Amino acid sequence: MTLPALLRAAHRTYGSAIRSSLAEVGCDDVPRNGSFVIGAIARGGSPLGVIIKELGVSKQAAGQLVDTLVLRGYLERSPDPVDRRRMTVALTERGRLAAAAVREAVRGVDARVIERVGADSLARTRATLAALIDVGSDQPDSRTGSLRFS
């Protein structure tokens, strides 16, 4: 199989595990890409703007996704304490429950992979995928035709 086909199938494996885990805890209404946003906010390493940019969706689609996550009780908005013109988002209790379910699903898939190929192979796979992402940062951005550098 080609690498793109393998990546697509691997994405489905993680996606199925995540959807199943979310359903088990009563969070089966998380929208598409919602688990990515919830997980990234839970890790706390990136501002919402960066998270949305990594999704590669339009500002309108990102806004709709955040609105849906707020309406369904996963996120809450509040004024930024430093700049009252801006809003911040944070996980609600339901959002933290969903984030934990996502984290457990990913750990479960990772554990099953480690059983098959070992921890070193999984670490090498992560390193290879990180290199692939880095190569992609040197490719022309299909939306602008310019090079992207991270």
C-alpha positions as CSV (number, residue, x, y, z in Angstrom):
1,M,0.0,0.0,0.0
2,T,1.1,3.5,-0.6
3,L,1.9,5.8,2.3
4,P,-1.1,8.1,1.7
5,A,-3.4,5.0,1.7
6,L,-1.8,3.7,4.9
7,L,-2.2,7.1,6.6
8,R,-5.9,7.3,5.6
9,A,-6.5,3.8,7.0
10,A,-4.6,4.6,10.2
11,H,-6.7,7.8,10.6
12,R,-9.8,5.7,10.4
13,T,-8.5,3.3,13.1
14,Y,-7.9,6.1,15.5
15,G,-11.1,7.9,14.5
16,S,-13.2,4.8,15.1
17,A,-11.7,4.2,18.5
18,I,-12.2,7.8,19.5
19,R,-15.9,7.9,18.4
20,S,-16.5,4.6,20.3
21,S,-14.8,6.0,23.4
22,L,-16.8,9.2,23.2
23,A,-20.1,7.3,22.8
24,E,-19.3,5.2,25.9
25,V,-19.1,8.4,28.0
26,G,-22.2,10.0,26.5
27,C,-20.4,12.4,24.2
28,D,-21.5,10.9,20.9
29,D,-22.5,14.4,19.6
30,V,-18.9,15.7,19.2
31,P,-18.8,17.1,15.7
32,R,-16.2,16.2,13.1
33,N,-12.9,17.7,14.1
34,G,-14.3,18.5,17.5
35,S,-12.2,15.8,19.2
36,F,-9.1,17.4,17.7
37,V,-10.0,20.8,19.1
38,I,-11.0,19.4,22.5
39,G,-7.8,17.4,22.8
40,A,-5.6,20.3,21.8
41,I,-7.3,22.6,24.3
42,A,-6.9,20.0,27.0
43,R,-3.2,19.7,26.3
44,G,-3.1,23.5,26.7
45,G,-0.1,24.0,24.4
46,S,-1.6,26.1,21.6
47,P,-3.9,29.0,21.3
48,L,-7.2,28.4,19.7
49,G,-6.1,30.2,16.5
50,V,-3.2,27.9,16.1
51,I,-5.3,24.8,16.7
52,I,-7.8,26.0,14.1
53,K,-5.1,26.7,11.6
54,E,-3.7,23.2,12.0
55,L,-7.2,21.9,11.1
56,G,-6.8,23.6,7.7
57,V,-10.4,24.8,7.6
58,S,-11.8,28.2,6.8
59,K,-12.4,30.8,9.5
60,Q,-16.1,30.4,8.9
61,A,-16.0,26.6,9.4
62,A,-13.7,27.0,12.4
63,G,-16.2,29.5,14.0
64,Q,-19.1,27.1,13.3
65,L,-17.2,24.3,14.9
66,V,-16.4,26.3,18.0
67,D,-20.0,27.5,18.2
68,T,-21.2,23.9,18.0
69,L,-18.8,22.8,20.8
70,V,-20.1,25.7,23.0
71,L,-23.7,24.9,22.2
72,R,-23.2,21.2,23.0
73,G,-21.5,22.0,26.3
74,Y,-17.9,21.1,25.6
75,L,-16.4,24.6,25.6
76,E,-17.3,27.8,27.3
77,R,-16.4,31.3,26.0
78,S,-15.4,34.2,28.3
79,P,-13.8,37.6,27.8
80,D,-10.0,37.6,27.7
81,P,-8.8,39.1,31.0
82,V,-6.0,41.0,29.3
83,D,-7.9,42.2,26.2
84,R,-11.6,42.5,26.8
85,R,-12.2,42.7,23.0
86,R,-11.1,39.1,22.6
87,M,-12.8,35.9,23.8
88,T,-11.1,32.9,25.2
89,V,-12.4,29.3,25.2
90,A,-12.0,26.7,27.9
91,L,-13.2,23.2,28.4
92,T,-16.3,22.6,30.5
93,E,-16.7,19.6,32.7
94,R,-18.2,17.8,29.7
95,G,-15.3,18.9,27.6
96,R,-12.8,17.5,30.1
97,L,-14.8,14.2,30.1
98,A,-14.6,14.1,26.3
99,A,-10.9,14.9,26.3
100,A,-10.2,12.1,28.7
101,A,-12.2,9.7,26.5
102,V,-10.2,10.8,23.4
103,R,-6.9,10.4,25.4
104,E,-7.8,6.9,26.5
105,A,-8.9,5.9,23.0
106,V,-5.5,7.0,21.5
107,R,-3.6,5.3,24.3
108,G,-5.6,2.1,23.7
109,V,-4.8,2.1,19.9
110,D,-1.1,2.9,20.7
111,A,-1.0,0.0,23.2
112,R,-2.3,-2.4,20.6
113,V,0.2,-1.2,18.0
114,I,3.0,-1.6,20.6
115,E,1.8,-5.2,21.2
116,R,2.3,-5.9,17.4
117,V,5.5,-4.0,16.6
118,G,7.1,-2.8,19.8
119,A,7.6,0.6,21.4
120,D,10.7,1.4,19.4
121,S,8.9,0.9,16.1
122,L,6.0,3.2,17.2
123,A,8.6,5.8,18.2
124,R,10.3,5.5,14.8
125,T,6.9,5.9,13.1
126,R,6.2,9.1,15.0
127,A,9.6,10.4,14.0
128,T,9.0,9.5,10.4
129,L,5.6,11.2,10.4
130,A,7.0,14.3,12.0
131,A,9.6,14.4,9.2
132,L,6.8,14.0,6.7
133,I,5.0,17.0,8.2
134,D,8.2,19.0,8.1
135,V,8.7,18.2,4.4
136,G,5.1,19.4,3.9
137,S,6.0,22.8,5.5
138,D,8.3,23.3,2.5
139,Q,5.7,22.6,-0.1
140,P,3.6,25.4,-1.8
141,D,0.4,26.2,0.0
142,S,-2.3,25.1,-2.4
143,R,-4.5,28.1,-1.3
144,T,-1.9,30.8,-1.8
145,G,0.7,29.3,-4.1
146,S,3.4,30.5,-1.7
147,L,5.8,28.4,0.4
148,R,4.8,27.7,4.0
149,F,7.6,27.6,6.6
150,S,6.9,26.5,10.2
